[in-house]
Amino acid sequence: MFDTPLIILGSSRRKSDTRNFAGHVFKGTQHTLLDLLEHPMAYYDYEGIYPASDSFEQVRKLMLEHNILVFATPVYWYSMSALMKNLFDRFTDLVTIEKQSGRKLKGKKVFLLAVGTDEELPAGFEIPFKRTAEYLGMSYEGFIYFSVKTSLDQKQNIDSRISFLEKINASTKE
Ligand SMILES: Cc1cc2nc3c(=O)[nH]c(=O)nc-3n(C[C@H](O)[C@H](O)[C@H](O)COP(=O)(O)O)c2cc1C
């Protein structure tokens, strides 16, 4: 089990602002990055029937190996990206056909990293992260938001990076 964060990236492009910001935040720290674009996943299926090429199994395995999960998403239409939402829908498998795995999520720490153009994270953006984490027995520990209209060396961005990393660090000691 790793105490280093698993960053799950949900941008719709490879060279993305969200990837860049995650890279900046976690620069010089140990972490694992998983790009959902490289792990194509079918939409949630009520019958649990998925193509052989479905990557949820790999993502699930990596999630179970890490204590700290950072969901990194751009803001698309005031919500998480569709790639990220698809992963969240697939969590349903963990409380239905894969209950044993679902139980192993208990106690994990969940963080949110979001990037958008607006000045602030939209109201309510955190709710699906917080409530889904709670539903699955994990604890939601907070977010960092970067507006691409600002610069990384602005005081507010420097301070929020420090406090975000401190929270992550503290969560490894609990
Ligand atoms: C489909 C789409 C919807 C967007 N909706 C929002 C939005 O609601 N609020 C916002 O602040 N930015 C919005 N943006 C801007 C992106 O969040 C912003 O450009 C971000 O830096 C993109 O990150 P990425 O390169 O990781 O995709 C949207 C961009 C796209 C492509």
Ligand as a Chemical Component Dictionary entry (heavy atoms), coordinates in Angstrom:
data_LIG
# 
_chem_comp.id                   LIG 
_chem_comp.type                 NON-POLYMER 
_chem_comp.pdbx_formal_charge   0 
_chem_comp.three_letter_code    LIG 
# 
loop_
_chem_comp_atom.comp_id 
_chem_comp_atom.atom_id 
_chem_comp_atom.alt_atom_id 
_chem_comp_atom.type_symbol 
_chem_comp_atom.charge 
_chem_comp_atom.model_Cartn_x 
_chem_comp_atom.model_Cartn_y 
_chem_comp_atom.model_Cartn_z 
_chem_comp_atom.pdbx_ordinal 
LIG C1  C1  C 0 -16.242 21.723 -22.739 1  
LIG C2  C2  C 0 -15.649 22.829 -21.914 2  
LIG C3  C3  C 0 -16.405 23.430 -20.943 3  
LIG C4  C4  C 0 -15.839 24.402 -20.115 4  
LIG N1  N1  N 0 -16.588 24.924 -19.087 5  
LIG C5  C5  C 0 -16.002 25.742 -18.195 6  
LIG C6  C6  C 0 -16.722 26.196 -17.047 7  
LIG O1  O1  O 0 -17.890 25.885 -16.854 8  
LIG N2  N2  N 0 -16.069 26.983 -16.154 9  
LIG C7  C7  C 0 -14.755 27.360 -16.326 10 
LIG O2  O2  O 0 -14.216 28.063 -15.461 11 
LIG N3  N3  N 0 -14.058 26.943 -17.400 12 
LIG C8  C8  C 0 -14.653 26.141 -18.334 13 
LIG N4  N4  N 0 -13.929 25.693 -19.414 14 
LIG C9  C9  C 0 -12.524 26.098 -19.553 15 
LIG C10 C10 C 0 -11.571 25.015 -19.030 16 
LIG O3  O3  O 0 -11.902 24.607 -17.724 17 
LIG C11 C11 C 0 -10.160 25.545 -19.023 18 
LIG O4  O4  O 0 -9.781  25.933 -20.324 19 
LIG C12 C12 C 0 -9.169  24.537 -18.497 20 
LIG O5  O5  O 0 -7.942  25.165 -18.341 21 
LIG C13 C13 C 0 -9.039  23.358 -19.434 22 
LIG O6  O6  O 0 -8.233  22.396 -18.837 23 
LIG P1  P1  P 0 -7.706  21.142 -19.683 24 
LIG O7  O7  O 0 -6.635  21.647 -20.623 25 
LIG O8  O8  O 0 -7.126  20.207 -18.647 26 
LIG O9  O9  O 0 -8.881  20.559 -20.399 27 
LIG C14 C14 C 0 -14.496 24.780 -20.298 28 
LIG C15 C15 C 0 -13.746 24.208 -21.336 29 
LIG C16 C16 C 0 -14.306 23.251 -22.140 30 
LIG C17 C17 C 0 -13.476 22.620 -23.229 31 
# 
loop_
_chem_comp_bond.comp_id 
_chem_comp_bond.atom_id_1 
_chem_comp_bond.atom_id_2 
_chem_comp_bond.value_order 
_chem_comp_bond.pdbx_ordinal 
LIG C1  C2  SING 1  
LIG C2  C3  SING 2  
LIG C2  C16 DOUB 3  
LIG C3  C4  DOUB 4  
LIG C4  N1  SING 5  
LIG C4  C14 SING 6  
LIG N1  C5  DOUB 7  
LIG C5  C6  SING 8  
LIG C5  C8  SING 9  
LIG C6  O1  DOUB 10 
LIG C6  N2  SING 11 
LIG N2  C7  SING 12 
LIG C7  O2  DOUB 13 
LIG C7  N3  SING 14 
LIG N3  C8  DOUB 15 
LIG C8  N4  SING 16 
LIG N4  C9  SING 17 
LIG N4  C14 SING 18 
LIG C9  C10 SING 19 
LIG C10 O3  SING 20 
LIG C10 C11 SING 21 
LIG C11 O4  SING 22 
LIG C11 C12 SING 23 
LIG C12 O5  SING 24 
LIG C12 C13 SING 25 
LIG C13 O6  SING 26 
LIG O6  P1  SING 27 
LIG P1  O7  DOUB 28 
LIG P1  O8  SING 29 
LIG P1  O9  SING 30 
LIG C14 C15 DOUB 31 
LIG C15 C16 SING 32 
LIG C16 C17 SING 33 
# 
